[in-house]
Amino acid sequence: MADLQTDVRYIKGIGEARAKALSKLGIGTLQDLIGYFPRRYEDRTMTRTIRELELGETVCVRAMVANDPVASRISGGRTVVKARAVDDSGALDLTFFNQEYRKNSLHRGETYIFCGKVEGNLLARRMINPIVEQEGQQVLTGHIVPIYPLTAGVSQNLLYKAVGQGLTACRHLLTDCLPDAVRQAHSLCHSGYAYENIHFPADAEALNLARRRMVFEELFILSCGLQMLRSRRTDVAGPACKAADMEEFYRALPFPLTNAQRRAITEAVTDMESGRPMNRLCQGDVGSGKTMVAAGCVWFAAQSGWQSALMAPTEILARQHYENLAPLFEKFGLRCALLTGSTKARERRDILENLALGSIDLCIGTHALLTEDVSYARLGLVITDEQHRFGVNQRAALGQKAENPHMLVLSATPIPRTLALIIYGDLDVSVMNELPPGRQKVDTFAVGESYRQRVNQFIRKQVEAGHQVFIVCPLVGQEDHIPDERKAAAAYAKKLREEVFPDLRVCLLHGKMKAKEKEKVMEDFAAGNGDILVATTVVEVGVDVPNATCMVVENAERFGLSQLHQLRGRVGRGQAKSYCILLSEHPSEETKRRLKVMTKTNDGFEISREDLALRGPGDFFGQRQHGLPALKIADLSCDMALLDEAQQAAKGWMAQDPALEKPESGAVRARIETLFAVKAEGLN
């Protein structure tokens, strides 16, 4: 008898060949098969008359074949079968490529259901390779049909039938993993009903009930697992920090901190006093002052004799941190060091020796901080800047330089708090939602190619006023065959130097340069040795250039809103008024709507919400460096309310049963172990 771990090849109707094809989609067991959810649905319950068909839509039509189908051969040895179908309102031309059997399976005078995309024009509509079913013998029409993600060798029909066979084989095995109390409190249907109707919905209401149940379950299990991961920290001792008066630190600063900065420092300090290791994400907008939050934590750790390490993604950013923080900490008698790949051998030996002796309080650096020869006397605090530039493994490697040090992660990608708690796993979250006084609003304009001349004149005006300009292009070369050379940074820089601004100093920066070369270009530009910097998105995270007052983004439609916001954050860092110009010729209404968001607000959190709604969570999840399980059915671009509901439910359930030891928690615990690929004891 089958169980949920049975190999799919043993399921009736699947066999070796289909099982091999399904394995390409990661489907190996019966559990995998029924858990492979549709990515969308087509409502094929209604049919339209031919006159009602609209070009471009996928629709079902009931019509009679009016003539004997005609088959012919075309180039490449292919076959084409043509026929015409009619109803009382008009005619529909049908074309079937490489389906020669249609010549004999379609019969003049018989009525069929045709389902496909409407093409042609209003006078002559047609369908190419539509689904065809005889009226009264419908399988793929007449109801809401699931559409699955596919791969080579796997068709919708194959998956549709395989899932049906899989559900038949395991109907009696489906148990409810959600505790009854949770299911009833949130008005959720039973698991068996959900699986049936997520794949083969009886109607739209049944589909909504099923999807709500499956999304809630996925987010509830994930939230419980993350809470268990967080709870592990309560059983581990962190570096002991005694209370200290933070006002002493605040008084030494040349400017007042915002309420958000003080709140974030207080949250971090509370963690560090708790006796357990801090594991906190400090996320905030570009320019919100996260570095000062880190500085406050370093000062606090030093009051208890602990050393700190701050890792930045680039050498130039590490040096910027060093130049900003070293003079500040010098006031307190605290010593800083800068350790990067270009640190001279003698200086490096001196730094390593003093780190090991404990006479350096803060070491700032790049990946050089991870090398084996770097050791600390009393490392108590580890800070990583721009978290999305580091994988979890790198963060962990720095953390292993000490036993359970406090961890602070800085991120300039502001995202909704509920989403941050999922993406960043077991990190607590501090939100920086204020900008320091004097931080400028950058005026943003979205314009088309017709404004090119005016944009060039504006660039020249900014340079003549003594300022500098960034121009960002989405490509380095012509690899994706976009014909306009402006789209390529290297070619565009050449064109600007030779044709548009021959009297100005045009620099070039792109990701294909060697690290030292990139650092040199950016340093020179920051020092004022350049008027215009043409760059790819490598400039997204970089050194401050307070004199840069204009950011021009070519082909702005090719960037996510959050990325455009990061780019815009490169300007507006000095006293002069700053501007961002988004150039795009893309005709779609969606593009215009997206770019309009950028012109209306400078609030990174608002922009991230819009980006999430318009593009989904891809920008935030990136290459999944956070290491969390992939979501199989939940869509964070539209399920945020359900995410919040599931997180609250998980919090309430875990408060009653923190270790998930009660019998009614057994299925939840088993799912968590599978999801996070850990043993039960690893969660405690």
C-alpha positions in Angstrom: 0.0 0.0 0.0 1.3 3.5 -0.9 2.3 6.1 1.7 3.3 9.7 1.1 7.0 8.7 0.7 6.2 6.2 -2.0 8.2 6.7 -5.2 5.9 8.2 -7.9 6.9 5.5 -10.4 4.9 3.0 -8.4 1.7 5.1 -8.6 -0.8 3.7 -11.0 -0.7 5.4 -14.4 2.7 7.1 -13.9 5.5 4.4 -14.4 9.2 4.8 -15.1 9.1 7.2 -18.1 6.7 9.7 -16.5 8.6 9.5 -13.2 11.8 10.3 -14.9 10.2 13.4 -16.5 8.7 14.5 -13.2 12.0 14.2 -11.4 13.2 17.2 -13.4 10.6 19.2 -11.4 11.9 17.9 -8.1 9.0 15.4 -7.9 10.2 12.1 -6.5 7.6 11.0 -4.0 3.8 11.0 -3.7 4.2 13.9 -1.2 6.2 15.9 -3.7 3.6 15.2 -6.4 0.5 16.4 -4.4 2.6 19.3 -3.0 3.5 20.6 -6.5 1.0 23.4 -6.7 -0.3 25.2 -9.7 1.2 28.7 -10.4 -2.2 30.0 -11.8 -5.6 28.8 -13.0 -7.7 29.3 -16.1 -11.5 29.5 -15.7 -12.8 27.3 -18.5 -16.3 27.0 -17.0 -17.8 29.6 -19.4 -17.9 29.6 -23.2 -18.2 32.7 -25.4 -19.8 33.2 -28.8 -17.3 33.9 -31.6 -18.5 37.5 -31.9 -17.7 38.1 -28.2 -14.1 36.9 -28.5 -11.5 39.6 -27.7 -8.1 39.5 -29.3 -5.3 38.4 -27.0 -7.5 36.6 -24.4 -7.4 32.8 -23.7 -11.0 31.6 -23.8 -13.4 28.7 -24.6 -15.8 28.8 -27.5 -18.5 26.3 -28.5 -18.6 26.0 -32.2 -19.4 23.6 -35.0 -16.8 22.5 -37.6 -18.0 23.9 -40.9 -15.8 22.1 -43.4 -13.6 19.1 -43.8 -10.2 19.8 -42.3 -7.4 20.2 -44.8 -3.8 19.0 -44.1 -0.7 20.2 -45.9 3.1 20.1 -45.5 5.2 23.3 -44.9 8.9 24.0 -44.6 11.0 21.9 -42.3 8.9 18.8 -42.8 6.1 20.2 -40.6 2.5 19.6 -41.1 -0.4 22.0 -40.8 -4.1 21.3 -40.5 -6.6 24.0 -41.1 -10.4 24.1 -40.5 -13.2 26.6 -39.9 -15.6 26.6 -37.0 -18.8 28.6 -36.8 -21.7 29.5 -34.5 -24.7 31.8 -34.9 -22.5 34.9 -34.4 -19.5 34.3 -36.7 -16.6 32.2 -37.9 -13.3 31.1 -36.3 -10.3 29.9 -38.2 -8.4 27.0 -36.6 -4.8 26.1 -37.3 -3.0 23.0 -36.0 0.8 22.6 -36.4 2.2 19.1 -36.3 -1.1 17.6 -35.3 -2.0 15.7 -38.5 -4.4 13.5 -36.6 -6.8 16.5 -36.4 -7.6 15.9 -40.1 -9.5 12.8 -39.1 -10.5 13.6 -35.5 -12.5 16.8 -36.4 -15.7 16.0 -38.3 -17.8 18.5 -40.3 -21.1 19.2 -38.7 -20.1 18.2 -35.1 -19.9 20.6 -32.2 -16.7 21.0 -30.1 -15.3 23.1 -27.3 -12.2 25.0 -28.6 -10.0 26.6 -25.9 -7.0 28.8 -26.8 -5.7 32.3 -27.4 -7.6 34.5 -29.8 -5.5 36.0 -32.6 -6.0 37.7 -35.9 -8.2 40.7 -36.1 -11.8 41.6 -35.5 -12.8 40.6 -39.0 -11.0 37.3 -39.0 -10.4 35.7 -35.7 -8.3 32.6 -35.3 -6.9 30.1 -32.8 -3.6 28.3 -33.2 -3.2 24.8 -31.6 -6.3 25.2 -29.3 -7.4 22.5 -26.9 -10.2 20.5 -28.5 -12.8 18.5 -26.7 -16.1 17.0 -27.9 -19.1 18.6 -26.2 -20.2 16.4 -23.3 -16.8 14.6 -23.0 -14.9 17.4 -21.4 -11.8 16.9 -19.3 -9.7 20.0 -19.8 -12.6 22.4 -20.3 -15.8 23.0 -18.4 -14.2 23.8 -15.1 -11.4 25.8 -13.4 -8.1 24.3 -14.7 -4.7 24.4 -12.9 -1.7 25.6 -14.8 1.6 24.2 -13.4 5.2 25.3 -13.8 6.8 23.0 -16.4 10.1 21.9 -17.7 11.3 20.2 -20.9 9.5 16.8 -21.4 6.7 17.6 -19.0 3.4 18.8 -20.4 0.4 20.3 -18.6 -1.6 17.2 -19.6 1.0 14.9 -18.0 1.1 16.8 -14.7 -2.7 17.1 -14.7 -3.2 13.4 -15.0 -0.3 12.5 -12.6 -1.6 14.7 -9.9 -5.0 13.2 -10.3 -3.6 9.7 -10.0 -1.5 10.8 -7.0 -4.5 12.2 -5.1 -6.5 9.1 -5.8 -3.6 7.0 -4.3 -3.3 9.1 -1.1 -6.7 10.5 -0.3 -7.0 8.2 2.7 -3.5 9.2 3.9 -4.1 13.0 4.1 -4.0 14.1 7.8 -4.3 17.6 9.2 -1.0 19.0 10.4 -2.6 22.1 11.8 -3.9 21.8 15.4 -7.7 21.8 15.4 -7.7 24.8 17.7 -5.7 26.9 15.2 -7.7 25.6 12.2 -11.0 26.5 13.8 -9.9 29.8 15.2 -9.0 31.0 11.7 -11.9 29.4 9.8 -9.7 27.1 7.7 -10.9 24.1 5.8 -9.6 20.5 6.3 -6.3 19.4 4.7 -8.0 16.8 2.4 -10.5 19.4 1.0 -7.6 21.9 0.5 -5.5 19.4 -1.5 -8.4 18.3 -3.7 -9.5 21.9 -4.5 -6.0 23.4 -4.9 -5.5 21.0 -7.8 -9.0 20.4 -9.0 -11.2 23.3 -7.7 -15.0 22.6 -7.7 -15.6 26.3 -8.2 -14.0 29.7 -7.4 -15.2 29.7 -3.8 -13.7 26.2 -3.2 -10.4 27.4 -4.7 -10.2 30.4 -2.5 -10.9 28.3 0.6 -8.3 25.8 -0.4 -5.6 28.3 -1.2 -6.2 30.3 2.0 -5.8 27.1 4.0 -2.6 26.0 2.2 -1.0 29.5 2.3 -1.8 29.9 6.0 -0.4 26.4 6.8 2.8 27.1 5.0 3.4 30.5 6.7 2.3 29.1 10.1 4.8 26.2 9.9 7.5 28.6 8.7 6.8 31.1 11.5 6.8 28.3 14.2 10.1 27.1 12.9 11.7 30.5 12.9 10.4 31.1 16.5 12.1 27.8 17.5 15.3 29.0 15.9 15.1 32.2 17.8 14.4 30.4 21.0 17.7 28.5 20.8 19.5 31.7 21.6 17.9 31.8 25.1 19.8 28.6 26.0 23.2 30.0 25.0 25.2 32.6 27.0 26.3 35.7 25.1 29.1 38.0 25.9 28.2 39.6 29.3 27.7 43.3 29.1 27.0 45.5 32.1 24.7 48.5 32.0 26.2 51.8 30.9 24.9 55.3 30.5 24.4 55.8 26.7 24.0 59.6 27.3 27.8 59.8 27.6 28.1 58.4 24.1 25.3 60.7 22.7 26.9 63.8 24.2 30.1 63.2 22.3 28.4 63.2 18.9 28.6 66.3 16.8 24.8 66.0 16.0 21.7 64.8 17.8 20.4 61.3 16.9 16.9 60.7 15.6 14.3 59.0 17.7 14.7 55.9 15.4 18.4 55.8 16.0 18.0 56.0 19.8 15.3 53.3 19.7 17.5 51.0 17.6 20.4 51.4 20.0 18.2 50.8 23.0 16.8 47.6 21.5 20.4 46.4 20.7 21.8 47.4 24.1 18.9 45.6 25.8 19.8 42.4 23.8 23.4 42.7 24.8 22.5 43.1 28.5 20.2 40.1 28.4 22.8 37.5 28.8 22.0 35.8 25.5 23.7 36.6 22.2 22.1 39.5 20.3 21.1 38.6 16.7 19.6 41.7 15.3 18.9 43.2 11.9 18.9 47.0 11.8 17.2 48.0 8.5 16.5 51.4 7.3 16.5 53.8 4.4 19.6 55.1 2.7 21.0 57.9 4.9 18.9 56.9 8.0 22.0 56.7 10.2 22.6 53.0 10.7 26.3 53.5 11.1 25.7 55.6 14.2 23.6 52.7 15.6 26.5 50.4 15.0 28.9 52.9 16.7 26.6 53.1 19.8 26.8 49.3 20.0 30.6 49.3 19.7 30.9 51.9 22.4 28.6 49.9 24.7 30.4 46.7 24.1 33.8 48.4 24.8 32.5 49.6 28.3 32.5 45.9 29.3 35.9 45.2 27.7 34.7 43.5 24.5 36.2 44.0 21.1 34.1 44.6 17.9 34.5 43.7 14.2 32.7 45.5 11.4 32.7 43.9 8.0 31.8 45.9 4.9 31.4 44.6 1.3 34.0 46.8 -0.4 37.3 48.2 0.6 36.2 51.8 -0.1 33.2 51.4 2.1 35.3 49.9 4.9 37.7 52.8 4.6 34.8 55.3 4.7 33.6 53.7 8.0 37.1 53.8 9.4 37.5 57.5 8.5 34.1 58.3 10.1 34.4 56.2 13.2 38.1 56.3 14.2 38.1 60.1 15.2 34.8 59.5 17.1 36.2 56.6 19.2 39.5 58.4 19.7 37.5 60.8 22.0 36.8 57.8 24.3 40.3 56.4 24.2 39.1 53.5 22.0 41.4 52.3 19.2 40.3 51.4 15.7 42.1 49.5 12.9 41.4 49.1 9.2 42.2 45.6 7.8 41.6 45.0 4.0 43.2 43.1 1.2 45.5 46.0 0.4 46.8 46.5 4.0 50.6 46.4 3.8 52.3 43.3 5.3 54.0 45.1 8.2 50.9 47.1 9.1 48.8 43.9 8.9 51.2 42.1 11.3 50.9 45.0 13.8 47.1 44.9 13.6 46.9 41.1 14.0 49.2 41.3 17.0 47.2 44.0 18.7 43.9 42.3 18.0 45.2 39.2 19.7 46.5 41.2 22.6 43.1 43.0 22.9 44.5 46.5 22.5 42.4 47.2 19.4 38.7 47.8 20.3 37.2 47.9 16.8 38.5 46.3 13.6 36.9 47.5 10.4 37.5 45.6 7.2 36.4 43.5 4.3 36.5 39.7 3.8 40.1 40.1 5.1 38.5 39.8 8.6 37.6 36.2 7.8 41.1 34.8 7.1 42.4 32.2 9.5 45.3 34.3 10.9 42.9 36.9 12.3 42.1 36.2 16.0 40.8 38.4 18.8 41.4 38.5 22.5 37.8 39.2 23.5 35.6 39.6 20.4 32.1 40.3 21.7 30.3 42.1 18.8 30.2 41.3 15.1 28.6 43.8 12.7 28.0 43.2 9.0 27.1 46.2 6.7 24.9 45.8 3.7 23.7 42.2 4.6 22.5 41.5 1.1 26.1 41.6 -0.2 27.1 38.7 2.2 25.9 35.1 2.3 24.9 33.6 5.6 28.0 31.5 5.5 30.3 34.6 5.5 28.3 36.2 8.4 28.6 32.9 10.3 32.4 32.7 9.5 33.0 36.0 11.2 30.8 35.0 14.1 33.0 31.9 14.6 35.9 34.1 15.6 34.4 34.0 19.1 32.0 31.9 21.1 28.5 33.2 20.5 29.3 36.9 20.0 26.6 39.5 19.6 25.6 39.9 16.0 24.3 43.2 14.4 23.3 43.2 10.7 22.9 46.5 8.8 20.7 46.6 5.7 19.7 49.6 3.5 16.9 47.7 1.9 13.8 48.8 3.8 11.1 46.2 3.6 7.9 45.7 5.7 8.6 44.3 9.1 6.5 41.1 8.7 8.4 40.3 5.6 11.8 41.1 7.2 11.0 38.6 9.9 10.6 35.9 7.3 13.5 36.8 5.0 16.0 37.3 7.8 15.0 34.1 9.6 16.2 34.1 13.2 17.1 37.8 13.4 15.2 40.3 15.6 14.4 43.4 13.6 15.0 47.1 14.4 13.3 49.5 11.9 14.9 52.9 11.1 12.0 54.9 9.7 13.4 58.4 10.1 16.0 60.5 8.3 18.4 62.7 10.3 17.7 66.5 10.1 19.2 68.1 7.0 19.0 65.0 4.9 17.8 66.2 1.6 14.8 65.1 -0.4 15.9 64.2 -3.9 13.6 65.6 -6.6 12.9 62.7 -9.1 11.7 62.9 -12.7 10.6 60.1 -15.0 11.1 61.2 -18.7 11.3 59.7 -22.2 13.8 59.9 -24.9 12.4 63.2 -26.2 13.9 64.9 -23.1 17.5 63.6 -24.0 18.8 67.0 -25.1 17.4 68.8 -22.0 18.8 66.1 -19.7 22.3 66.6 -21.3 22.0 70.3 -20.8 21.0 69.8 -17.2 24.0 67.6 -16.6 26.3 70.2 -18.0 24.6 72.9 -15.8 25.3 70.8 -12.7 28.9 70.3 -13.6 29.4 74.0 -14.4 28.0 74.7 -10.9 30.9 72.6 -9.5 29.0 69.4 -8.9 29.3 65.8 -10.1 26.9 63.5 -11.9 26.2 59.7 -11.8 24.9 58.0 -15.0 23.8 54.4 -14.5 23.4 51.9 -17.3 22.0 48.4 -17.0 24.6 46.7 -19.1 28.3 46.6 -19.7 28.4 45.3 -23.2 26.0 44.4 -26.0 25.4 40.8 -24.9 21.6 41.0 -24.9 21.6 42.7 -28.3 19.9 45.9 -27.4 20.7 48.1 -30.4 21.1 51.6 -28.7 24.7 52.0 -27.6 23.5 54.2 -24.7 22.4 50.9 -23.0 26.0 49.8 -22.6 28.1 51.6 -20.0 31.4 51.2 -21.8 30.1 52.3 -25.2 28.1 55.1 -23.6 31.1 56.5 -21.7 33.1 56.5 -24.9 30.2 58.3 -26.7 29.9 60.9 -23.9 33.7 61.6 -23.9 34.0 61.9 -27.7 30.6 63.4 -28.8 28.4 64.8 -26.0 30.8 66.1 -23.3 34.3 66.2 -24.9 35.3 69.0 -22.5 34.3 67.2 -19.4 36.0 64.4 -17.4 33.9 61.2 -17.9 34.9 58.2 -15.8 33.7 54.6 -16.2 32.9 52.0 -13.5 31.5 48.5 -14.0 31.4 45.1 -12.3 33.8 43.4 -14.8 36.7 45.6 -13.6 39.1 44.1 -11.0 38.4 45.0 -7.4 41.4 47.3 -7.1 40.6 49.1 -10.3 37.0 49.7 -9.1 38.2 51.1 -5.8 40.6 53.4 -7.6 37.9 54.8 -9.9 35.5 55.4 -7.1 38.2 57.0 -4.9 39.2 59.3 -7.7 35.6 60.3 -8.3 35.0 60.9 -4.6 38.1 63.1 -4.5 36.7 65.3 -7.3 38.8 63.9 -10.1 35.9 63.4 -12.5 32.7 65.3 -13.6 30.6 62.4 -14.7 30.7 58.7 -13.6 29.1 56.3 -16.0 28.5 53.1 -14.1 26.5 49.9 -13.8 24.7 49.1 -10.6 28.1 48.4 -8.9 27.7 52.0 -7.7 24.5 51.0 -5.8 26.5 50.4 -2.6 29.5 52.7 -2.5 31.4 55.6 -1.0 29.7 58.9 -0.2 30.2 61.6 -2.8 28.6 64.6 -1.1 29.4 66.7 -4.2 27.3 64.5 -6.5 23.9 66.2 -7.1 22.5 64.3 -10.0 21.7 60.6 -10.7 20.6 59.7 -14.2 19.3 56.1 -14.7 19.2 54.8 -18.3 16.5 52.3 -19.2 15.0 52.7 -15.7 12.3 50.2 -16.5 14.9 47.4 -16.2 15.4 48.0 -12.5 13.2 47.2 -9.5 11.9 50.2 -7.5 13.9 49.2 -4.5 17.1 49.2 -6.6 16.2 52.5 -8.2 15.8 53.9 -4.6 19.2 52.6 -3.7 20.7 54.3 -6.7 18.9 57.5 -5.9 20.5 57.3 -2.5 23.9 58.0 -4.0 23.0 61.7 -4.3 21.6 64.2 -1.9 24.4 63.6 0.6 25.7 67.1 0.6 24.3 70.6 1.1 23.3 71.3 -2.5 19.9 70.4 -4.0 20.0 67.0 -5.7 18.1 65.3 -8.5 17.3 61.9 -9.9 16.3 61.5 -13.6 14.8 58.2 -14.7 15.0 57.7 -18.5 12.7 55.2 -20.1 11.1 54.7 -23.5 9.2 51.6 -22.4 5.5 52.0 -23.6 3.7 49.9 -21.0 1.3 51.4 -18.5 2.9 49.2 -15.8 6.3 50.8 -16.4 4.8 54.3 -16.2 2.9 53.4 -13.0 6.1 52.0 -11.4 8.3 55.0 -12.3 5.6 57.4 -11.1 5.9 55.9 -7.6 9.6 57.0 -7.6 8.6 60.6 -8.5 6.0 60.8 -5.7 7.9 59.5 -2.6 11.4 59.3 -1.1 10.2 56.9 1.5 12.0 53.6 1.1 9.4 51.6 3.0 6.6 52.9 0.9 8.6 52.2 -2.3 9.4 48.6 -1.1 5.6 48.0 -0.5 4.9 49.2 -4.1 7.8 47.1 -5.4 6.5 44.0 -3.6 3.0 44.5 -5.0 4.2 45.1 -8.5 7.1 42.7 -8.9 6.7 40.2 -6.1 9.4 39.3 -3.5 12.2 38.5 -6.0 14.1 41.6 -5.3 14.2 40.9 -1.7 14.9 37.2 -1.8 17.6 37.6 -4.5 19.7 34.5 -4.6 18.1 33.2 -1.3 21.4 33.9 0.6 19.4 33.9 3.8 19.2 30.1 3.5 15.5 29.8 4.4 13.1 27.2 2.8 11.5 28.3 -0.5 7.8 29.2 -0.3 5.8 26.7 -2.4 2.4 28.4 -2.5 2.4 31.7 -0.5 3.0 34.8 -2.6 4.3 37.6 -0.4 3.2 40.2 -2.9 -0.5 39.5 -2.2 -0.5 37.4 1.0 1.0 39.9 3.5 -2.3 40.1 5.5 -2.3 36.3 5.8 1.4 36.3 6.7 0.6 38.6 9.6 -2.3 36.4 10.7 -0.2 33.2 10.5 2.7 34.9 12.4 0.3 35.9 15.2 -1.2 32.4 15.3 2.2 30.9 15.5 3.2 33.2 18.3 0.1 32.3 20.3 0.6 28.6 19.7 4.3 28.6 20.6 3.5 30.6 23.8 1.3 27.6 24.9 3.8 24.9 23.7 7.3 26.4 23.2 9.0 23.1 22.4 6.0 21.7 20.5 5.9 18.7 22.8 2.2 18.3 23.1 0.5 15.5 21.0 -1.4 18.1 18.9 1.9 19.8 18.0 3.5 16.6 16.7 2.6 17.1 13.1 3.7 20.7 13.2 7.1 19.7 14.7 7.5 17.0 12.0 6.9 19.5 9.2 9.3 22.0 10.7 12.0 19.3 10.8 11.4 18.4 7.2 11.2 22.1 6.1 14.4 23.2 7.8 16.2 19.8 7.3 17.1 19.5 11.0 16.5 17.0 13.7 14.1 17.7 16.5 16.9 18.3 19.1 18.5 20.8 16.7 15.5 23.1 17.2 15.9 23.4 21.0 
